[in-house]
Amino acid sequence: MFLVYVVEKFKYRGEVSSIGGRYLYFSVFEKKCREDLFDRDDELQAVLNALDRGDRFIVIKGVRRIGKSSLLNVALSESKLPYIKVDGRRLYSEFGYITRDVFYRVLESELNRLVGFRKSLLRYLGSVKGISVLGGGVVFEPSRREPYVFEILDQLNEWAGRIGEKLILAFDEAHYFRFSVIRLQELIASSLDRHEYLYFILTGSEVGLFEEFLGFKDYESPLYGRYRVEIYLDRFTLEVSRRFLIEGFSQYNLNVSEEFIDKIIEVFDGLVGWLSYFGYWYATQGSIVKDLDIVFKKFLEEASGVVLNEISHLLKYSPRYRFILKAIARGYTRWSEIYRFLLLNGVKIGRPRYNVLLKKLLDYSYIKKKDDSYIMADPVIKYVAENKL
């Protein structure tokens, strides 16, 4: 049993503003303040309402660069509750695997950040074997005895209960924990059973893999059948994209043509991350270029470095992904057309394996299916697949 929020947008509730000269909407960084979060009031309120109701398991889903991390950051800030945040993607990117040592290093850092605001927590953490209290903070000492995660959660719950507050454990891009010895599903399931004051918020962008990782429909998963609140972030509609761009450019005192706005919307297809990144790039360095075609080509060349790194991890599993992505990017969208493209390019692959790879690309959210066609889910990935692979 669970609640799902998919929010449609009809009107904008806020006003354009700049606080202390800080531009709000266009940025290359995740948003952290409510004023920076454009047209996500309903989704934000859904998270806050769930916390107020006592819903202890919240899942935020959506494709890459749709604003999940920003929504999470703002929700943590607006809730005014103590929290611990772990970014699965950053832990994974260090070694291509989430090691126990890396996880404990981040957890130690987050606990010390929390202790900096709540000194009363020290006494509880100090009772965990493998953790020492030094200089007003905590130090993990695995040489003495590796701290036990469940023991830490026990003490966090006891501390939260003693001070009468909820404590949020947030896992951004949680599906990366499938590459880890840390059994996140078991950790969450056990805590939901035992810890009254611990609340979990998870985000995931590779939607199919995220759902498979959590295992809500898998009888053998620790999280099977768990009550949760699911919040899905969708792309900006054409009208919301237009408002976002016009109001964002106005914060830089830039007047841009309707033709230019329409072109941006056409290229970036409602993905707020790219709309924001492009708006920032254009406002700070791209506006000196007058030819629109050159503007977009220069930006796509710059932005392609971001997704090339993502795709490189994918290609390690199978180089055949390269040809499937290239085929779709070039307009071969039917199952048979893509398969024929592979064969004509010397890729030897049977139909069962081909189907597996297509499903994986759907699960990874690199492509999406519309009717009987496969299309690219991200315009920059399309550019990379067509020109760089």
RAJOFEN-V33146 format. One record per residue. N is the residue number from 1. RES is the residue in three letters. PHI is phi as a letter, one per 30 degrees, with the letter a starting at -180 (999 if undefined). OMEGA is omega as a letter, one per 20 degrees, with the letter a starting at -180 (999 if undefined). BURIAL is # if it has 16 or more other C-alpha atoms within 10 Angstrom, else .. Layout:
n = (N:N)
res = (RES:RES)
phi = (PHI:PHI)
omega = (OMEGA:OMEGA)
burial = (BURIAL:BURIAL)
//
This chain:
n = (1:2:3:4:5:6:7:8:9:10:11:12:13:14:15:16:17:18:19:20:21:22:23:24:25:26:27:28:29:30:31:32:33:34:35:36:37:38:39:40:41:42:43:44:45:46:47:48:49:50:51:52:53:54:55:56:57:58:59:60:61:62:63:64:65:66:67:68:69:70:71:72:73:74:75:76:77:78:79:80:81:82:83:84:85:86:87:88:89:90:91:92:93:94:95:96:97:98:99:100:101:102:103:104:105:106:107:108:109:110:111:112:113:114:115:116:117:118:119:120:121:122:123:124:125:126:127:128:129:130:131:132:133:134:135:136:137:138:139:140:141:142:143:144:145:146:147:148:149:150:151:152:153:154:155:156:157:158:159:160:161:162:163:164:165:166:167:168:169:170:171:172:173:174:175:176:177:178:179:180:181:182:183:184:185:186:187:188:189:190:191:192:193:194:195:196:197:198:199:200:201:202:203:204:205:206:207:208:209:210:211:212:213:214:215:216:217:218:219:220:221:222:223:224:225:226:227:228:229:230:231:232:233:234:235:236:237:238:239:240:241:242:243:244:245:246:247:248:249:250:251:252:253:254:255:256:257:258:259:260:261:262:263:264:265:266:267:268:269:270:271:272:273:274:275:276:277:278:279:280:281:282:283:284:285:286:287:288:289:290:291:292:293:294:295:296:297:298:299:300:301:302:303:304:305:306:307:308:309:310:311:312:313:314:315:316:317:318:319:320:321:322:323:324:325:326:327:328:329:330:331:332:333:334:335:336:337:338:339:340:341:342:343:344:345:346:347:348:349:350:351:352:353:354:355:356:357:358:359:360:361:362:363:364:365:366:367:368:369:370:371:372:373:374:375:376:377:378:379:380:381:382:383:384:385:386:387:388:389)
res = (MET:PHE:LEU:VAL:TYR:VAL:VAL:GLU:LYS:PHE:LYS:TYR:ARG:GLY:GLU:VAL:SER:SER:ILE:GLY:GLY:ARG:TYR:LEU:TYR:PHE:SER:VAL:PHE:GLU:LYS:LYS:CYS:ARG:GLU:ASP:LEU:PHE:ASP:ARG:ASP:ASP:GLU:LEU:GLN:ALA:VAL:LEU:ASN:ALA:LEU:ASP:ARG:GLY:ASP:ARG:PHE:ILE:VAL:ILE:LYS:GLY:VAL:ARG:ARG:ILE:GLY:LYS:SER:SER:LEU:LEU:ASN:VAL:ALA:LEU:SER:GLU:SER:LYS:LEU:PRO:TYR:ILE:LYS:VAL:ASP:GLY:ARG:ARG:LEU:TYR:SER:GLU:PHE:GLY:TYR:ILE:THR:ARG:ASP:VAL:PHE:TYR:ARG:VAL:LEU:GLU:SER:GLU:LEU:ASN:ARG:LEU:VAL:GLY:PHE:ARG:LYS:SER:LEU:LEU:ARG:TYR:LEU:GLY:SER:VAL:LYS:GLY:ILE:SER:VAL:LEU:GLY:GLY:GLY:VAL:VAL:PHE:GLU:PRO:SER:ARG:ARG:GLU:PRO:TYR:VAL:PHE:GLU:ILE:LEU:ASP:GLN:LEU:ASN:GLU:TRP:ALA:GLY:ARG:ILE:GLY:GLU:LYS:LEU:ILE:LEU:ALA:PHE:ASP:GLU:ALA:HIS:TYR:PHE:ARG:PHE:SER:VAL:ILE:ARG:LEU:GLN:GLU:LEU:ILE:ALA:SER:SER:LEU:ASP:ARG:HIS:GLU:TYR:LEU:TYR:PHE:ILE:LEU:THR:GLY:SER:GLU:VAL:GLY:LEU:PHE:GLU:GLU:PHE:LEU:GLY:PHE:LYS:ASP:TYR:GLU:SER:PRO:LEU:TYR:GLY:ARG:TYR:ARG:VAL:GLU:ILE:TYR:LEU:ASP:ARG:PHE:THR:LEU:GLU:VAL:SER:ARG:ARG:PHE:LEU:ILE:GLU:GLY:PHE:SER:GLN:TYR:ASN:LEU:ASN:VAL:SER:GLU:GLU:PHE:ILE:ASP:LYS:ILE:ILE:GLU:VAL:PHE:ASP:GLY:LEU:VAL:GLY:TRP:LEU:SER:TYR:PHE:GLY:TYR:TRP:TYR:ALA:THR:GLN:GLY:SER:ILE:VAL:LYS:ASP:LEU:ASP:ILE:VAL:PHE:LYS:LYS:PHE:LEU:GLU:GLU:ALA:SER:GLY:VAL:VAL:LEU:ASN:GLU:ILE:SER:HIS:LEU:LEU:LYS:TYR:SER:PRO:ARG:TYR:ARG:PHE:ILE:LEU:LYS:ALA:ILE:ALA:ARG:GLY:TYR:THR:ARG:TRP:SER:GLU:ILE:TYR:ARG:PHE:LEU:LEU:LEU:ASN:GLY:VAL:LYS:ILE:GLY:ARG:PRO:ARG:TYR:ASN:VAL:LEU:LEU:LYS:LYS:LEU:LEU:ASP:TYR:SER:TYR:ILE:LYS:LYS:LYS:ASP:ASP:SER:TYR:ILE:MET:ALA:ASP:PRO:VAL:ILE:LYS:TYR:VAL:ALA:GLU:ASN:LYS:LEU)
phi = (999:a:c:b:c:b:c:c:c:b:a:c:c:c:b:d:a:b:c:h:i:d:d:c:d:d:a:c:c:d:d:b:c:e:d:d:c:d:h:b:e:d:d:d:d:d:d:d:d:d:d:d:d:j:d:c:b:b:b:c:b:l:d:e:h:c:j:d:d:d:d:d:e:d:d:d:d:d:d:i:c:d:a:b:b:b:c:d:d:d:d:d:d:d:b:i:a:d:d:d:d:d:d:d:d:d:d:d:d:d:d:d:d:d:d:e:c:b:d:d:d:e:d:d:d:d:d:d:d:j:c:c:c:b:h:i:b:c:b:d:b:d:d:d:a:e:e:c:e:d:d:d:d:e:d:d:d:d:d:d:d:d:c:i:b:d:c:c:c:c:c:d:h:d:d:d:d:d:c:a:d:d:d:d:d:d:d:d:e:d:d:d:d:c:c:d:c:c:c:c:b:b:c:a:c:d:e:d:d:d:d:d:d:d:i:d:c:c:e:d:d:d:c:e:i:d:d:a:c:c:b:c:c:c:d:d:d:e:d:d:e:d:d:e:d:d:d:d:d:d:d:c:h:c:c:c:d:d:d:d:e:d:d:d:d:d:d:c:h:i:d:d:d:d:e:d:d:d:e:d:d:d:d:c:b:d:d:d:d:c:d:d:d:d:e:d:d:d:d:d:d:d:d:d:d:d:d:e:d:d:d:e:d:d:d:d:d:a:d:d:e:e:d:d:d:d:d:d:d:d:j:d:c:d:e:d:d:d:d:d:e:d:d:d:c:i:d:d:a:d:d:e:d:e:d:d:d:d:d:d:d:d:d:d:i:d:b:b:c:b:h:c:c:c:b:d:d:b:d:d:d:d:d:d:d:d:c:c:d)
omega = (r:r:r:r:r:a:r:a:r:a:r:a:a:r:r:r:r:a:r:r:a:a:a:a:a:a:r:a:r:r:r:a:a:a:a:a:a:r:r:a:a:r:r:a:r:r:a:r:r:r:r:a:a:r:a:a:a:a:r:a:r:a:r:r:r:r:a:a:r:r:r:a:a:r:r:r:a:a:a:a:r:a:r:a:r:r:a:a:r:r:a:a:a:a:a:a:r:a:r:a:r:r:a:r:r:r:r:r:a:r:r:r:r:r:r:r:a:a:a:a:a:a:a:a:a:r:r:r:a:r:r:r:a:r:r:r:r:r:r:a:a:r:r:r:a:r:a:a:a:r:r:r:r:a:r:r:r:r:a:r:a:a:r:r:r:r:a:r:a:r:r:a:a:a:r:r:r:r:a:r:r:a:a:a:a:r:a:a:r:a:r:r:a:a:a:a:r:a:a:r:a:r:r:a:r:b:a:r:r:r:r:r:a:r:a:a:a:a:a:a:r:a:a:r:a:r:r:r:r:r:a:r:r:r:r:r:r:a:r:r:a:r:a:a:a:a:r:r:a:r:r:a:r:r:a:a:r:r:a:r:a:a:r:a:a:a:a:r:r:r:a:r:r:r:a:a:r:r:r:a:a:a:a:a:a:a:r:r:a:a:a:r:r:r:a:r:r:r:a:r:r:a:a:r:a:a:r:r:r:a:a:r:a:a:r:a:r:r:a:r:a:a:r:r:a:r:a:r:a:r:r:a:r:a:a:r:r:a:r:r:r:a:a:r:r:r:r:a:r:a:r:r:r:r:r:a:r:r:r:r:r:a:r:a:r:r:r:a:r:a:a:a:r:a:a:a:a:a:r:r:r:r:r:a:a:a:a:a:999)
burial = (.:.:.:.:.:.:.:.:.:.:.:.:.:.:.:.:#:.:.:.:.:.:#:#:#:#:#:.:.:#:#:#:#:#:#:#:#:#:#:#:#:.:#:#:.:#:#:#:.:#:#:.:.:.:#:#:#:#:#:#:#:#:#:#:#:#:#:#:#:#:#:#:#:#:#:#:.:.:#:.:.:#:#:#:#:#:#:#:#:.:#:#:.:.:.:.:#:#:#:.:.:#:#:#:.:#:#:#:#:#:#:#:.:#:#:.:.:.:.:.:#:#:.:.:#:#:.:#:#:#:#:#:.:.:.:.:#:#:#:#:.:.:.:.:.:#:#:.:.:.:.:#:#:#:#:#:#:#:#:#:#:.:.:.:.:#:#:#:#:#:#:#:#:#:#:#:#:#:.:#:.:.:.:#:#:.:.:#:#:.:#:#:.:.:#:#:#:#:#:#:#:#:#:#:#:#:#:#:#:#:#:#:#:#:#:#:.:.:.:.:#:#:#:.:.:.:#:#:#:#:#:#:#:#:#:#:#:.:.:#:#:#:#:#:#:#:#:#:#:.:#:#:.:.:.:.:.:.:.:.:.:.:.:#:#:.:.:#:#:#:#:#:#:#:#:#:#:#:#:#:#:#:#:.:.:#:.:.:.:.:.:.:.:.:#:#:.:.:#:#:.:.:#:#:.:.:#:#:.:.:#:.:.:#:.:.:.:.:.:#:#:#:#:#:#:#:#:#:#:.:.:#:#:#:.:.:.:#:#:.:#:#:.:.:.:.:.:.:.:.:.:.:.:#:.:.:#:#:.:#:#:#:#:#:#:#:#:#:.:.:.:.:.:#:#:#:#:#:#:#:#:#:#:#:#:#:.:.:.)
//
